[in-house]
Amino acid sequence: MEARALERLKWRSRRGLLELDLVFERFWAGPGREMEAGEAAALERLLLLPDNDLLDMVMGRAAAQDDAAARMLEKLRAA
């Protein structure tokens, strides 16, 4: 993935909830540095969600929208 696009995605992942910021901080320090286009698209869709809905998905309290989102959520949880 292009470095500039990755930086834009990283910027968009800054959230209003500390819990999400911590998850994304770990993600960008590890597996987020090397993403494929499909993973980036799934993350972009997740970032369109309100913070509380996204946190519920990351914490496993809500189901993912689709398989690609589920895989991205697993990466976020594992980071």
LINBELDA-V689693 format. One record per residue. RES is the residue in three letters. NEAR is the number of other ideal C-beta (glycine too) atoms within 10 Angstrom. Layout:
BEGIN
res,near
RES,NEAR
RES,NEAR
END
This chain:
BEGIN
res,near
MET,13
GLU,9
ALA,7
ARG,8
ALA,13
LEU,16
GLU,10
ARG,13
LEU,19
LYS,15
TRP,8
ARG,13
SER,21
ARG,11
ARG,17
GLY,9
LEU,13
LEU,8
GLU,13
LEU,20
ASP,14
LEU,12
VAL,20
PHE,22
GLU,14
ARG,15
PHE,22
TRP,15
ALA,10
GLY,12
PRO,15
GLY,21
ARG,11
GLU,9
MET,19
GLU,9
ALA,10
GLY,11
GLU,18
ALA,18
ALA,15
ALA,23
LEU,23
GLU,15
ARG,14
LEU,20
LEU,16
LEU,10
LEU,15
PRO,10
ASP,14
ASN,12
ASP,13
LEU,23
LEU,17
ASP,14
MET,21
VAL,20
MET,13
GLY,10
ARG,9
ALA,15
ALA,11
ALA,16
GLN,15
ASP,11
ASP,9
ALA,16
ALA,18
ALA,13
ARG,14
MET,26
LEU,22
GLU,11
LYS,16
LEU,21
ARG,14
ALA,10
ALA,16
END
